[in-house]
Amino acid sequence: MTVPGPAITLHVLPPSPPCRTVEAALQLKGLAYEKIDLTPGRHQEVMAEVYGPDRLTVPGLLIDEERVHGSVAILERLEELQPEPALYPPAIAEAVHEAERWGDGRLQDLSRLLPWGSLHFRPESLGTFGGGTALDAAGTDFAIKVIRGTWKYHGLTAQVLYDGLQDLPAILDRIDALAQDGTIGTDHVNAADLQIGASVRTLLTVGDLHPLIEGRAGAEIARRLFPEYPGLVPAGALPEGWVPAR
Ligand SMILES: N[C@@H](CCC(=O)N[C@@H](CS)C(=O)NCC(=O)O)C(=O)O
C-alpha cells in the first residue's frame, strides 16, 4: 500500500548496496518515491549540487526540500517520517542500530571491493551486472577500461583484494551471531537486515565466495530481501588459495 506524503527523491548508482538498502526501506514503509539513477563518473557533480560539496557519495534522499545523505541517516529519517513498520523495533532498537552501523563499515566496503576486484579476472562478466549476458570481445575491451578505472578510484590492488578476502570469515561469523541472538534474520525486517542483507547480496555476485557464504544466515537474509540482483562473476575467477577456507 502506498501512503500519501511528501515528495521523495532517491539518488542512486544502480549497483550500490547502500542504495539498495534505502530503496528496500522506502518500499517496506510504503512510501512513494522517484528514483534517479546517476551515471558513474558524473554522479559527484549531481550529488555536490543537490546535497553539498562534501556529500559526493550515494545514496542521497530529498524529502521535499530536506536533504538527507548516507544510508544510516536516511533510514533513521524514514523511521521518523513513517514509523510503521518499525525499522528499529523498540525491544531491540539499540542492538539494531549497532548492527546497522557495523554493517555500514568494513562489510559494506568489501561489498564494493570484492566484486570489482574479481571482475578484473573475468571482465566479460561485467555485462551480467546490467542484467545481460557476458560481453563480447569489443565489450570486454570497454569493461577492462571501466574496471581499471574503478580499481584506481577505490585504491584497489591485488594485495588490497587479498587482504579483504581474509577479513570475510570473521565478518560472516559476526552475521551468524547477530542472527543467533535475534538482532537480524527474523520475520520482522529491520534496518540491520537491510544494511547487512544488501551487502551480502552483492558479495553473492562473486561465485568464488559462495562456498563461504551459502547456507548461512547472511545468505538467507540477502536472498529473501533482495531476490532480484543481477551480476555474477563465475567461480574460478580469483587466484587459487586467495579465498579462505570455510
Ligand atoms: N557508508 C555510506 C557509503 C556511501 C558510498 O561509499 N557509496 C558508494 C556507492 S556504494 C559511492 O557513492 N561510490 C561512488 C563514489 O565514491 O564516488 C552509505 O552507506 O551511505
PDBQT file of the ligand as one rigid body, heavy atoms in Angstrom, charges set to zero:
ROOT
HETATM    1  N1  LIG A 301      28.578   4.288   4.022  1.00  0.00    +0.000 N 
HETATM    2  C1  LIG A 301      27.963   5.126   3.033  1.00  0.00    +0.000 C 
HETATM    3  C2  LIG A 301      28.632   4.711   1.748  1.00  0.00    +0.000 C 
HETATM    4  C3  LIG A 301      28.492   5.622   0.634  1.00  0.00    +0.000 C 
HETATM    5  C4  LIG A 301      29.309   5.118  -0.549  1.00  0.00    +0.000 C 
HETATM    6  O1  LIG A 301      30.551   4.909  -0.463  1.00  0.00    +0.000 OA
HETATM    7  N2  LIG A 301      28.622   4.919  -1.676  1.00  0.00    +0.000 N 
HETATM    8  C5  LIG A 301      29.284   4.468  -2.878  1.00  0.00    +0.000 C 
HETATM    9  C6  LIG A 301      28.378   3.506  -3.622  1.00  0.00    +0.000 C 
HETATM   10  S1  LIG A 301      28.143   2.010  -2.724  1.00  0.00    +0.000 SA
HETATM   11  C7  LIG A 301      29.564   5.637  -3.779  1.00  0.00    +0.000 C 
HETATM   12  O2  LIG A 301      28.881   6.648  -3.747  1.00  0.00    +0.000 OA
HETATM   13  N3  LIG A 301      30.587   5.483  -4.639  1.00  0.00    +0.000 N 
HETATM   14  C8  LIG A 301      30.949   6.484  -5.579  1.00  0.00    +0.000 C 
HETATM   15  C9  LIG A 301      31.940   7.446  -5.045  1.00  0.00    +0.000 C 
HETATM   16  O3  LIG A 301      32.585   7.168  -4.009  1.00  0.00    +0.000 OA
HETATM   17  O4  LIG A 301      32.136   8.478  -5.681  1.00  0.00    +0.000 OA
HETATM   18  C10 LIG A 301      26.446   4.858   3.000  1.00  0.00    +0.000 C 
HETATM   19  O5  LIG A 301      26.021   3.776   3.411  1.00  0.00    +0.000 OA
HETATM   20  O6  LIG A 301      25.725   5.765   2.584  1.00  0.00    +0.000 OA
ENDROOT
TORSDOF 0
